[in-house]
Amino acid sequence: MPLSHVDDEGRARQVDVSGKPEVPRRAAAFARVRLAPETVRLIRENQMRKGDVLAVAQIAGIAAAKRTAELIPLCHNIPIDRVDVRCTVLQDAVEIRSEAVCTARTGIEMEALTAAAVAALTIYDMCKAVDKGMVIEEIRLLEKSKGPAAGSEP
């Protein structure tokens, strides 16, 4: 099977999706930032010196999803209908779940993954002064779908 991002001469290329129909698409992604208990406490109590870690991470994730095509060279620039980023604080981590929805000729999984990854990076940036042992882990796609049910609210 030929590689979709390589032309006949072995050069990188963007996949041509012009012949595909526009259909509703949805993708969900996940990331986790492992933190020290004291850092988790500061986040929970909104005592981090840089501000509200969870709110800033949420906004950063949404903004990043909207700029995915600028960050990933061969990604298509697609119209995004909805992006949602939610952070859950656990005892030793913050878990991030993102969801992105569009009606387009190609999938939206890169936008969901970018949202989760940048939200995790934002948490790291906002907490790095107090937690030198943080680890960003397990950035992964949870699911993707296309068709009439793909754009429905969760």
Rosetta silent file (secondary structure, phi, psi, omega in degrees, C-alpha in Angstrom):
SEQUENCE: MPLSHVDDEGRARQVDVSGKPEVPRRAAAFARVRLAPETVRLIRENQMRKGDVLAVAQIAGIAAAKRTAELIPLCHNIPIDRVDVRCTVLQDAVEIRSEAVCTARTGIEMEALTAAAVAALTIYDMCKAVDKGMVIEEIRLLEKSKGPAAGSEP
SCORE:     score description
SCORE:     0.000 S_00000001
   1 L     0.000  128.501 -178.890    0.000    0.000    0.000 S_00000001
   2 L   -69.901  150.958  177.729    1.497    3.369   -0.983 S_00000001
   3 L   -75.423  134.123 -173.825    2.169    5.987    1.664 S_00000001
   4 L   -75.511  -21.610 -178.178   -0.433    8.747    1.513 S_00000001
   5 L  -104.741   20.473  179.437    1.935   11.618    2.398 S_00000001
   6 E  -132.982  132.437  179.091    4.640   10.694   -0.131 S_00000001
   7 L   -83.719 -176.628 -176.463    4.451   11.248   -3.890 S_00000001
   8 L   -62.674  -21.113 -179.983    5.786    8.886   -6.608 S_00000001
   9 L   -99.420    7.730  177.747    9.259   10.431   -6.267 S_00000001
  10 L    84.379    8.857  179.481    9.405   10.030   -2.487 S_00000001
  11 L   -89.814  148.346  177.399    8.739   13.688   -1.667 S_00000001
  12 E   -65.141  143.012  177.303    6.385   14.769    1.112 S_00000001
  13 L  -151.200  155.731  173.932    2.980   15.949   -0.032 S_00000001
  14 L   -83.020  138.761 -179.748   -0.369   16.849    1.426 S_00000001
  15 L   -66.435  137.225  177.121   -3.065   14.273    0.691 S_00000001
  16 L   -84.396  113.272  179.409   -5.637   15.402   -1.884 S_00000001
  17 L  -108.427   11.261 -174.517   -9.069   15.160   -0.255 S_00000001
  18 L   -60.606  -26.328 -179.630  -10.914   17.220   -2.886 S_00000001
  19 L   -87.648   -3.565 -178.377  -12.856   14.197   -4.135 S_00000001
  20 L   -88.402  148.677  178.249  -14.142   13.197   -0.708 S_00000001
  21 L   -78.045  152.799  173.564  -17.566   14.279    0.558 S_00000001
  22 L   -79.894  123.359  179.128  -17.929   16.617    3.534 S_00000001
  23 E  -135.834  155.538  175.740  -19.330   14.631    6.443 S_00000001
  24 E   -62.959  138.528  179.920  -19.633   15.247   10.201 S_00000001
  25 E  -138.129  149.363 -179.384  -16.536   14.052   12.063 S_00000001
  26 E  -143.811  143.734  175.100  -15.627   13.841   15.715 S_00000001
  27 E  -143.689  148.390  176.956  -12.472   12.932   17.622 S_00000001
  28 E  -129.484  141.988 -179.095  -11.567   12.734   21.297 S_00000001
  29 E  -134.556  169.382 -173.511   -8.071   12.722   22.813 S_00000001
  30 E  -142.837  145.610  170.837   -6.455   12.363   26.232 S_00000001
  31 E  -147.612  156.435  178.256   -3.339   13.556   28.026 S_00000001
  32 E  -134.949  138.260  172.875   -2.097   13.297   31.597 S_00000001
  33 E  -116.675  115.089  178.762    0.315   15.465   33.560 S_00000001
  34 E   -82.454  130.656 -173.586    1.743   13.671   36.589 S_00000001
  35 L  -133.885  159.694  173.365    2.357   16.136   39.468 S_00000001
  36 L   -71.253  150.209  179.996    3.573   16.257   43.055 S_00000001
  37 H   -55.012  -37.612  179.120    0.801   16.303   45.700 S_00000001
  38 H   -66.142  -36.816  177.169    1.724   19.856   46.742 S_00000001
  39 H   -65.964  -42.308  177.060    1.381   21.046   43.145 S_00000001
  40 H   -59.348  -42.883  179.022   -2.024   19.395   42.902 S_00000001
  41 H   -60.457  -46.117  179.610   -3.058   21.207   46.092 S_00000001
  42 H   -61.267  -39.337  177.910   -1.965   24.557   44.653 S_00000001
  43 H   -65.629  -48.556 -179.463   -3.922   23.890   41.461 S_00000001
  44 H   -57.445  -41.116 -176.326   -7.053   22.820   43.371 S_00000001
  45 L   -89.886    6.955 -179.233   -6.906   25.899   45.587 S_00000001
  46 L    50.715   47.899 -178.400   -6.081   28.192   42.624 S_00000001
  47 L  -110.096    8.351  179.561   -2.914   29.305   44.425 S_00000001
  48 L   -70.738  135.121 -173.733   -0.433   28.958   41.571 S_00000001
  49 L   -60.342  -30.467 -178.229    1.445   32.232   41.112 S_00000001
  50 L   -79.768   -9.858  178.141    0.878   32.330   37.349 S_00000001
  51 L   122.518 -162.305 -176.238   -2.913   32.156   37.737 S_00000001
  52 L   -75.042   98.511 -173.943   -5.756   29.709   37.188 S_00000001
  53 H   -57.604  -46.400 -174.726   -3.926   26.720   35.726 S_00000001
  54 H   -69.330  -40.810  178.807   -7.007   24.826   34.582 S_00000001
  55 H   -65.712  -42.946 -179.738   -8.715   27.796   32.897 S_00000001
  56 H   -66.887  -40.575  178.118   -5.546   28.800   31.062 S_00000001
  57 H   -62.401  -40.676  179.025   -4.910   25.182   29.960 S_00000001
  58 H   -62.336  -48.934 -179.958   -8.466   24.914   28.642 S_00000001
  59 H   -63.811  -41.243  178.964   -8.182   28.122   26.607 S_00000001
  60 H   -61.616  -42.188  179.075   -4.715   27.143   25.340 S_00000001
  61 H   -62.983  -43.532  178.767   -6.006   23.762   24.178 S_00000001
  62 H   -63.825  -46.596 -179.937   -8.919   25.293   22.309 S_00000001
  63 H   -61.308  -40.082 -179.694   -6.691   27.916   20.689 S_00000001
  64 H   -65.386  -41.203  178.886   -4.149   25.251   19.679 S_00000001
  65 H   -57.056  -38.755 -178.792   -6.788   23.055   18.048 S_00000001
  66 L   -70.959  -13.165 -178.611   -7.730   26.016   15.851 S_00000001
  67 L  -116.120   16.722 -175.883   -4.094   26.361   14.719 S_00000001
  68 H   -54.903  -43.756 -177.686   -3.257   22.693   14.114 S_00000001
  69 H   -63.630  -23.818  176.493   -2.640   23.138   10.377 S_00000001
  70 H   -79.201  -24.633 -175.564   -0.003   25.774   11.208 S_00000001
  71 H   -93.810  -35.127 -177.689    1.772   23.404   13.621 S_00000001
  72 L  -108.208  109.219 -167.394    1.621   20.083   11.739 S_00000001
  73 L   -52.844  -39.078 -174.665    3.025   20.666    8.229 S_00000001
  74 L  -100.965    8.533  177.174    0.890   18.256    6.179 S_00000001
  75 L   -72.585  145.610  173.902   -2.381   18.739    8.086 S_00000001
  76 L   -80.825  147.991  173.528   -5.337   20.216    6.245 S_00000001
  77 L   -85.092  108.149 -175.550   -6.823   23.467    7.488 S_00000001
  78 L  -115.170  151.660  177.750  -10.375   22.386    8.321 S_00000001
  79 L   -74.873  124.082 -178.802  -13.352   24.316    9.655 S_00000001
  80 E   -96.814  126.971  178.486  -13.874   23.399   13.300 S_00000001
  81 E   -86.194  -33.656 -178.171  -17.445   23.417   14.551 S_00000001
  82 E  -160.418  138.815  171.192  -16.658   22.767   18.206 S_00000001
  83 E  -131.458  134.119  177.424  -13.688   22.134   20.492 S_00000001
  84 E  -130.156  132.768  176.399  -14.049   21.207   24.146 S_00000001
  85 E  -127.483  126.316 -179.937  -11.180   20.761   26.603 S_00000001
  86 E  -128.837  134.341 -179.954  -11.814   19.518   30.138 S_00000001
  87 E  -112.269  133.895  177.176   -9.292   19.060   32.918 S_00000001
  88 E  -119.451  126.488 -179.142   -9.831   16.750   35.870 S_00000001
  89 E   -91.282  123.403  176.122   -7.630   17.058   38.953 S_00000001
  90 L  -107.141 -174.287  179.682   -6.679   13.755   40.588 S_00000001
  91 L   -63.567  -36.600 -173.912   -4.466   13.077   43.634 S_00000001
  92 L  -131.964   18.763 -176.132   -1.263   12.978   41.612 S_00000001
  93 E  -165.313  164.913  165.823   -2.192   14.235   38.149 S_00000001
  94 E  -117.968  125.500  176.261   -4.339   16.372   35.922 S_00000001
  95 E  -101.266  139.307 -177.415   -6.105   14.466   33.177 S_00000001
  96 E  -119.308  131.346  173.605   -7.130   16.277   30.028 S_00000001
  97 E  -124.577  130.065  178.122   -9.846   15.191   27.646 S_00000001
  98 E  -121.887  152.131  175.914  -10.451   17.057   24.429 S_00000001
  99 E  -140.325  136.308  178.491  -13.120   16.685   21.821 S_00000001
 100 E  -132.152  142.184 -177.115  -13.274   18.300   18.393 S_00000001
 101 E  -132.961  141.177  176.635  -16.100   18.256   15.855 S_00000001
 102 E  -151.628  171.398  166.444  -16.238   19.383   12.230 S_00000001
 103 E  -123.510  107.721 -171.322  -17.976   18.813    8.937 S_00000001
 104 E  -156.047  179.228  179.849  -15.158   18.277    6.470 S_00000001
 105 L   -88.242  -10.134 -177.843  -13.480   16.021    3.895 S_00000001
 106 L  -141.183  163.851 -173.025  -10.854   14.781    6.334 S_00000001
 107 L   -69.571  168.559 -175.949  -10.664   13.835    9.998 S_00000001
 108 L  -119.746   18.051 -178.773  -10.262   16.037   13.038 S_00000001
 109 H   -66.799  -33.081  179.057   -8.147   13.749   15.217 S_00000001
 110 H   -66.181  -34.004  177.562   -5.031   15.928   14.894 S_00000001
 111 H   -67.927  -41.578  177.808   -6.983   18.895   16.257 S_00000001
 112 H   -65.322  -43.283  178.023   -8.199   16.873   19.252 S_00000001
 113 H   -64.439  -40.646  178.879   -4.669   15.568   19.912 S_00000001
 114 H   -63.940  -41.501  178.163   -3.179   19.054   19.571 S_00000001
 115 H   -59.437  -47.143 -179.319   -5.724   20.443   22.044 S_00000001
 116 H   -66.002  -42.556 -178.174   -4.854   17.797   24.643 S_00000001
 117 H   -65.490  -44.623 -178.349   -1.102   18.122   24.095 S_00000001
 118 H   -71.897  -33.971  173.839   -1.019   21.921   24.323 S_00000001
 119 H   -60.994  -42.317  177.662   -3.276   21.917   27.387 S_00000001
 120 H   -64.256  -43.484  177.664   -0.757   19.535   29.004 S_00000001
 121 H   -62.191  -35.900  178.846    2.169   21.748   27.970 S_00000001
 122 H   -66.850  -42.780  175.872    0.376   24.754   29.438 S_00000001
 123 H   -59.522  -44.799  178.322   -0.081   22.996   32.772 S_00000001
 124 H   -57.653  -49.043 -178.470    3.621   22.140   32.689 S_00000001
 125 H   -60.591  -41.819 -176.159    4.560   25.751   31.932 S_00000001
 126 H   -74.524  -19.797 -176.324    2.369   27.173   34.682 S_00000001
 127 H  -110.701   -4.384 -171.967    3.646   24.729   37.316 S_00000001
 128 L   -61.530  -26.945 -179.603    7.328   24.322   36.394 S_00000001
 129 L   -69.753  -25.939 -176.812    8.554   26.793   39.020 S_00000001
 130 L  -110.364  -10.113 -176.337    7.178   24.664   41.869 S_00000001
 131 L  -139.108   96.642 -178.480    7.382   21.120   40.472 S_00000001
 132 L   -79.241   -9.992 -176.453   10.623   20.003   38.819 S_00000001
 133 L  -104.709   11.474  179.721    9.467   16.386   38.606 S_00000001
 134 L   -59.132  148.916  176.852    6.349   16.804   36.467 S_00000001
 135 E  -136.220  126.768  171.046    5.844   14.348   33.638 S_00000001
 136 E   -88.190  126.533 -175.694    3.570   14.718   30.634 S_00000001
 137 E  -141.336  159.449  169.858    2.433   11.234   29.714 S_00000001
 138 E    54.452   51.990  170.060    0.006    9.227   27.647 S_00000001
 139 E   -79.321  121.473 -176.152   -1.097   11.657   24.977 S_00000001
 140 E  -155.862  157.565  174.872   -3.374    9.511   22.837 S_00000001
 141 E   -79.905  129.386  177.534   -6.415    9.406   20.606 S_00000001
 142 E   -88.402  -43.261 -179.857   -9.428    7.994   22.440 S_00000001
 143 E  -166.469  159.047  171.439  -11.789    7.729   19.496 S_00000001
 144 E  -147.231  148.548 -179.492  -12.741    9.114   16.135 S_00000001
 145 E  -150.975  161.602  175.019  -15.898    8.786   14.084 S_00000001
 146 E  -144.000  155.543 -178.500  -17.582   10.104   10.983 S_00000001
 147 L   117.332 -176.814 -172.534  -21.110   10.181    9.730 S_00000001
 148 L   -55.068  -37.510 -177.449  -24.436   11.577   10.934 S_00000001
 149 L   -81.736  -11.010 -173.319  -23.932   10.809   14.647 S_00000001
 150 L   -64.426  -33.938 -175.732  -20.361   12.176   14.758 S_00000001
 151 L   -90.280    1.429 -176.453  -21.332   15.805   15.268 S_00000001
 152 L   -73.084  151.694  179.454  -23.882   15.221   18.013 S_00000001
 153 L   -64.662  147.132 -179.324  -23.342   16.638   21.496 S_00000001
 154 L   -68.576    0.000    0.000  -21.882   14.188   24.062 S_00000001
